[in-house]
């Protein structure tokens, strides 16, 4: 993830800070006590290296802690009396990353080793100790570590608060899902069951009497059965939060057959070689065909309808045409079914076109990307 600070990428901000610290160390080295020997270039290089090492403090805080500490001891050894600012930044970064024990050990080593490093150029233990104390005050170490720990704790609390919000949102979603399931069960199950039972009784009585069963009655019976199955699957999905689709591409032929049983001449054409189709894509394709054929039967006054499924390399194409009364001059008002189709297709990153054909009739055409995962 590309973290940002004040709109600036974190990596760029790290380099800006590292370059600033390196520049400050170099300026301090030029203005303070420094050796008049051939080792001066080495000291300047160590000052710059210690500051620039901070650019990696977010990715490798322990390594940066060791590098800045060694650079500090190095330029103290060659005679530069410069505070170990880069090491303090590294202490802050390491504690913020959670490496408290390692940071404590490195700080103790630095407090003990700095006087010895300064002794290499001063040759006087008293002066070396005084210079080391000026370069690294214990209070500075405590302040850097405390700042890192405070920010680490603040970030941890923020993460916990975010997890709590997500859990609360999931809990509210679960409660709402169960509420919807209860409402659907109470409002629809009873009525659909009555339609199903009554249609089955009517078909049974007609057959016992030797009478021809009207196709419309058979269509009602099958639609009631399908509605019962769909409602049961929907309620189960709402209760269990199950993403497995109850219907998909394998069930589209059943839709076409039922449309034919209802008096509509419906055909299905499948092109291309079927590969692995994500569950969400198959479910959406089924809903598009189902809603399209339902609209044809209800509103189009059509005699025929054709369903075309095309399997491409990267896309699944669905097209449903009818020969109804729709024309470009009489564009129907989009209903909830069409809006629902568009929402499903958009959620998958696909495209939907639903409009009257060039002559008479209506066309629903969708393209669903196959790289989408369910």
HELIX and SHEET records of a PDB file:
HELIX    1   1 UNK A   10  UNK A   31  1                                  22    
HELIX    2   2 UNK A   40  UNK A   52  1                                  13    
HELIX    3   3 UNK A   53  UNK A   56  5                                   4    
HELIX    4   4 UNK A   61  UNK A   77  1                                  17    
HELIX    5   5 UNK A   85  UNK A   96  1                                  12    
HELIX    6   6 UNK A  100  UNK A  122  1                                  23    
HELIX    7   7 UNK A  125  UNK A  135  1                                  11    
HELIX    8   8 UNK A  138  UNK A  184  1                                  47    
HELIX    9   9 UNK A  185  UNK A  189  3                                   5    
HELIX   10  10 UNK A  190  UNK A  208  1                                  19    
HELIX   11  11 UNK A  215  UNK A  240  1                                  26    
HELIX   12  12 UNK A  249  UNK A  251  5                                   3    
HELIX   13  13 UNK A  252  UNK A  261  1                                  10    
HELIX   14  14 UNK A  279  UNK A  295  1                                  17    
HELIX   15  15 UNK A  296  UNK A  300  3                                   5    
HELIX   16  16 UNK A  336  UNK A  347  1                                  12    
SHEET    1   A 2 UNK A   4  UNK A   5  0                                        
SHEET    2   A 2 UNK A   8  UNK A   9 -1                                        
SHEET    1   B 5 UNK A 265  UNK A 271  0                                        
SHEET    2   B 5 UNK A 304  UNK A 311  1                                        
SHEET    3   B 5 UNK A 315  UNK A 322 -1                                        
SHEET    4   B 5 UNK A 362  UNK A 369 -1                                        
SHEET    5   B 5 UNK A 351  UNK A 356 -1                                        
END                                                                             
